[in-house]
Amino acid sequence: MADWLLEHAQPKLRDPVRYANGVAHWQAFFAEEQRAGRLLGPPTVADISAALVERFHVWRAAQGVSGHTIARDTAALK
């Protein structure tokens, strides 16, 4: 995610700070997943599954975040 921010978001996107915030949300979510025992260590590419992304969407929606913002947060994974 850090590489994506540096190589794509900062030079190519209009508001890279928003995307950096999205990465911060993923980091908080990963910490929550670790506390819950669903991630056994730092996340790897192999950990990114449809189920994990869906849990992230539900987690963000529970915070009152719009679908557009959730989609922007998810862009960091692509």
Secondary structure, DSSP 8 states (H G I E B T S, - for coil): -HHHIIIIIHHHSS-HHHHHHHHHHHHHHHHHHHHTTS-SSS--GGG--HHHHHHHHHHHHTTT--HHHHHHHHGGG-
